[in-house]
């Protein structure tokens, strides 16, 4: 069913895989990893807004997962090489971790405002990812990079605290939402580190991505469909599935970008750079979700960006 990379009907993908593998550990690879991590930041903020938007976040997640599983299936079965035997337990672990992440993320979004929950999730993730990358991959941050992590975390958590003090939406459930956001952030760190291990364990990075999206996308649609059927006022299926298709495409490029970045360069640095998504999320919350943004938030977002720059150039 699957062809070898060199002799199959998809030479362009084979060449791209070989090109990416050749860039691992090089200066050019580091530059590409930086660009991919920043692209993932923007796309992840868009993805979060799509899930938190006007639809129930569980339904949005189900529609998104169904869409990217359907998109990934042809690539998994007919384009990329078949995974090596040792990859199947790795895929199983990745799917379980992502189920936990989705559960906590969905709960957090149902209890709190997007601009409060999202910064806490993204602020918790990089700190634990840096520790996980040290334990699993032996990555060590320079003192200046740790300063950058501190600056970034001050900006992210400062933004969350300011939002908590000033927003009136969902005040009663906000403490619970913040606790759920911290748990979501822990799962972000767990899946970032584990998936980086998974994509490095695969002979071809696109094999990991295609099969991950296909398998991971099968976990939520059944639950979302059952929830949709039991709602007294069901949202129209058409707009919901359109959001799912858009979200699926965004997820492909967002998750794919950060995973390729972790294969090309340090996992910890890629994780920190991705957390500039908080800046993009605040802008989306203001422009699209009509949530308030003022000069204090802009200053805090500048801290986040400054921290990411320090991490990138402080090594």
C-alpha positions in Angstrom: 0.0 0.0 0.0 2.8 2.4 0.9 5.7 3.2 -1.3 9.3 3.9 -0.4 10.2 7.5 -0.2 12.7 7.4 -3.0 10.7 5.3 -5.5 7.1 6.2 -5.0 4.6 8.4 -6.8 5.3 11.4 -4.5 8.9 12.5 -5.1 8.2 16.0 -4.0 7.3 14.9 -0.4 10.3 12.5 -0.4 12.6 15.4 -1.4 11.1 17.6 1.3 11.6 14.9 4.0 15.2 14.5 2.9 15.8 18.3 2.9 14.3 18.7 6.4 16.4 15.8 7.8 19.5 17.2 6.2 18.8 20.6 8.0 18.7 19.0 11.5 21.3 20.6 13.8 22.5 23.2 11.3 22.3 27.0 11.4 19.8 26.9 8.5 17.7 24.4 10.4 17.7 26.7 13.5 16.5 29.6 11.3 13.8 27.5 9.8 12.8 26.2 13.3 12.4 29.8 14.5 10.2 30.7 11.6 8.1 27.6 12.0 7.6 28.2 15.8 6.5 31.8 15.2 4.1 30.6 12.5 2.8 28.0 14.9 2.2 30.8 17.5 -0.1 32.8 15.2 -1.9 29.7 14.0 -2.4 28.3 17.5 -4.0 31.6 18.6 -6.4 31.4 15.7 -7.1 27.8 16.5 -7.9 28.7 20.1 -10.3 31.4 19.0 -12.0 29.0 16.7 -12.7 26.6 19.5 -13.7 29.3 22.0 -15.9 31.1 19.5 -19.7 31.2 19.4 -20.1 27.4 19.2 -19.9 25.1 22.2 -16.2 24.3 22.6 -16.8 20.6 22.7 -18.8 20.7 19.5 -16.1 22.9 17.8 -13.4 20.5 18.9 -15.3 17.5 17.6 -15.9 19.1 14.2 -12.2 20.1 14.0 -10.9 16.7 14.9 -13.2 15.0 12.5 -12.0 17.3 9.7 -8.3 16.8 10.3 -8.7 13.0 10.6 -10.5 12.9 7.3 -7.8 15.2 5.7 -5.0 13.1 7.1 -6.3 9.7 6.2 -5.3 9.7 2.5 -1.8 10.9 3.4 -1.5 8.2 6.1 -2.7 5.3 4.0 -1.5 6.2 0.5 1.3 8.8 0.6 3.8 8.5 3.5 5.7 5.3 4.3 4.1 2.9 6.8 5.2 3.6 10.4 7.9 1.4 11.8 6.7 -1.2 14.4 8.2 0.8 17.3 6.0 3.8 16.4 2.7 2.3 17.3 3.1 2.4 21.1 4.4 6.0 20.7 1.2 6.9 18.8 -0.9 5.3 21.5 0.8 7.4 24.2 0.4 10.6 22.1 -3.3 10.0 21.6 -3.9 9.4 25.4 -2.0 12.6 26.3 -3.9 14.6 23.8 -7.2 13.3 25.1 -6.3 14.6 28.5 -5.3 18.0 27.0 -8.6 18.3 25.1 -10.6 17.5 28.2 -9.0 20.1 30.4 -8.9 22.6 27.5 -12.7 22.2 26.8 -13.5 22.5 30.5 -11.4 25.6 30.9 -13.0 27.3 27.9 -16.5 26.5 29.2 -15.7 28.2 32.6 -13.6 31.3 31.7 -13.1 34.1 29.2 -10.7 33.3 26.3 -8.3 36.2 27.2 -8.0 34.9 30.8 -7.7 31.2 30.2 -5.5 31.2 27.1 -2.5 33.2 28.7 -2.5 30.9 31.7 -2.4 27.8 29.5 0.3 29.1 27.3 2.3 30.5 30.3 2.3 27.1 32.1 3.4 25.2 29.1 6.8 26.5 28.2 8.3 26.4 31.8 7.5 22.7 32.2 8.5 22.0 28.5 11.9 23.5 29.2 12.3 21.2 32.2 11.0 18.2 30.2 13.4 18.9 27.3 16.3 19.0 29.8 15.3 15.6 31.3 14.5 13.9 28.0 16.8 15.5 25.5 19.6 16.9 27.6 18.9 20.5 26.5 20.3 23.2 28.7 19.3 26.8 28.7 21.9 29.6 29.1 21.4 32.0 32.0 20.3 34.8 29.6 17.7 32.4 28.2 16.3 31.7 31.6 16.0 35.4 32.1 14.0 35.5 28.9 11.8 32.7 30.2 11.2 34.8 33.3 10.3 37.9 31.3 7.9 35.9 29.1 6.2 34.3 32.1 5.9 37.7 33.9 4.1 39.0 30.8 1.9 36.0 30.4 0.8 35.7 34.0 0.6 39.4 34.4 -1.8 39.5 31.5 -3.9 36.7 33.1 -4.0 38.5 36.5 -4.9 41.8 34.9 -7.7 40.2 32.9 -8.9 38.4 36.0 -9.1 41.7 37.9 -10.8 43.8 35.2 -13.1 41.4 33.3 -16.7 41.0 34.5 -17.5 38.0 32.3 -17.7 34.6 34.0 -16.5 36.0 37.3 -18.2 33.2 39.4 -16.4 30.4 37.6 -13.1 32.2 37.0 -11.1 30.6 39.8 -12.1 27.2 38.6 -11.3 28.2 35.0 -7.8 29.3 36.1 -7.1 26.0 37.8 -8.3 24.1 34.7 -6.0 26.4 32.6 -3.0 25.4 34.7 -3.8 21.7 34.2 -4.2 22.3 30.5 -0.8 24.0 30.4 0.8 21.0 32.1 -0.7 18.8 29.4 0.7 21.2 26.8 4.2 20.7 28.2 3.6 17.0 28.3 2.5 16.6 24.7 5.1 19.1 23.4 7.9 17.1 24.9 6.4 13.6 24.1 5.5 14.5 20.6 9.0 15.9 20.0 10.3 12.5 21.1 7.8 10.8 18.7 8.7 12.8 15.6 12.4 12.3 16.3 11.8 8.5 16.6 10.1 8.3 13.2 12.4 7.8 10.2 10.2 10.3 8.2 8.7 13.3 10.0 5.7 13.3 7.7 4.8 9.8 8.6 4.5 10.9 12.3 2.4 13.9 11.4 0.0 12.1 9.0 -0.6 9.2 11.4 -0.8 11.4 14.5 -3.5 13.6 12.9 -5.5 10.5 11.7 -5.4 8.7 15.0 -5.8 11.7 17.2 -8.8 13.0 15.2 -10.8 9.9 15.9 -11.1 10.5 19.7 -13.5 13.5 20.0 -16.1 13.3 17.1 -18.2 10.6 18.7 -18.5 12.5 22.0 -19.3 15.8 20.2 -21.9 14.1 18.0 -23.7 12.6 21.1 -23.5 16.0 22.8 -25.0 17.8 19.8 -27.9 15.3 19.6 -28.8 15.9 23.3 -28.7 19.6 23.1 -32.2 21.2 23.4 -31.2 23.9 20.8 -28.9 22.3 18.4 -26.6 24.6 16.3 -26.9 24.2 12.6 -24.5 21.5 11.4 -23.3 23.4 8.3 -21.6 26.4 10.0 -20.3 24.1 12.7 -18.6 21.8 10.1 -17.3 24.8 8.2 -15.6 25.9 11.4 -14.3 22.3 11.8 -12.8 22.3 8.3 -11.1 25.7 8.8 -9.9 24.6 12.3 -8.6 21.4 10.8 -6.5 23.2 8.2 -5.2 25.6 10.9 -4.3 22.6 13.2 -2.4 20.9 10.4 -0.1 23.9 9.9 0.1 24.9 13.5 0.9 21.6 15.1 2.9 20.5 12.0 5.0 23.6 12.2 5.9 23.3 15.9 6.6 19.6 15.6 9.0 20.1 12.7 10.6 22.9 14.6 11.3 20.6 17.5 12.9 18.1 15.2 15.1 20.7 13.6 16.2 22.5 16.7 15.8 22.6 20.5 12.4 21.6 21.9 12.6 24.2 24.7 13.3 27.1 22.5 10.6 26.2 20.0 8.1 25.9 22.9 9.0 29.3 24.3 8.7 31.0 20.9 5.3 29.4 20.3 4.0 31.2 23.5 4.1 34.5 21.6 0.7 33.1 20.6 -0.6 34.9 23.7 0.1 38.2 21.9 -1.8 37.1 18.9 -4.6 35.7 21.1 -5.1 39.0 22.8 -5.3 40.7 19.5 -7.8 38.2 18.2 -9.8 38.5 21.4 -10.0 42.3 20.9 -10.6 42.3 17.1 -12.8 39.2 16.7 -14.3 38.3 20.0 -14.8 42.0 21.0 -12.9 41.5 24.3 -11.4 44.7 25.8 -7.7 45.4 25.2 -6.0 48.5 26.7 -2.5 50.0 27.2 -1.7 47.8 30.2 -2.4 44.7 28.2 -0.3 46.0 25.3 2.6 46.6 27.8 2.3 43.0 29.1 2.2 41.6 25.6 5.4 43.5 24.8 7.0 41.7 27.8 6.0 38.4 26.3 7.5 39.2 22.9 10.7 40.6 24.6 11.0 37.4 26.6 10.8 35.3 23.5 13.4 37.4 21.8 15.8 37.1 24.8 15.4 33.3 24.7 16.1 33.1 21.0 19.2 35.2 21.0 20.5 34.6 24.5 21.8 31.1 23.8 
